[in-house]
Amino acid sequence: MRSLRPALFSLTLLALASPALAADTTTFNVRIIITKACTITAAAATDVDFGSALSTATTPSNAQGSVTAQCSALTPYTIALNAGSNAGTANDVTTRRMINTNSAVTTNNFVGYQLYSNATRTTVWGATAGTNTVAGTGNGAAQAYPIYGQVANPSVNNAATGNYQDTVTATITY
């Protein structure tokens, strides 16, 4: 045992003399800023197209189209539809009308119509925030909103024969 003690003592001293391992730590952040974004689209397939109607028709002519909004998740937004390019009074959605695309027609060349946000066609879709716009909250995916159109009574317009058209601008505010 005596010869074993110095050997053990030597091994212990050797172990203590070896360099010790050291460690240090730090922290860092991982970041990204996601900004809100919204787009609104309407393709030709979603136009409000009334087709054709007899000039003597006394029943409403209905049609449906849509606009599509795509917004960042949890982003609140509103969609407004202006009065169109041919409104009787600027920016007044109650006077929306289509114009005869035949430039030779100078009288009886308008057909009145209205756009609605509901299928029963009782809620006019306009451009006055908090009154007649449509509100939504983004979920990151495309969300379609139907637009319901109506020409109340084609014969009341006493319109000349021809093709009628209007251009409405949809605006998304977020």
KALINTA-V929296 format. One line per field, one symbol per residue. psi: psi as a letter, one per 40 degrees, with the letter a starting at -180 (. if undefined). burial: b if it has 16 or more other C-alpha atoms within 10 Angstrom, else e. Layout:
psi = ???
burial = ???
//
This chain:
psi = ddddddddddddddddeihiiiiiiiiiihiihhiiiiihihideeihhebiiieeheiihiiiaiihihiihehiiihihaeiefidhheheefiiiiheheeheiffihiiihieidefehhhaehhedfihiihieeihhhhihhihhdgddddfiihahiiihhhhhhh.
burial = eeeeeeeeeeeeeeeeeeeeeeeeeeeeeeeeeeeeebebeeeeeebbeeeeeeeeeeeebbbbbbbbbbbbeebbbbbbbbbbbbbbeebebbbbbbbbeeeeeeeebbbbbbbbbeeebeebbbbbeeebbbebbbeeebeebbbbbbbbbbbebebbeeebbbebebbbeb
//
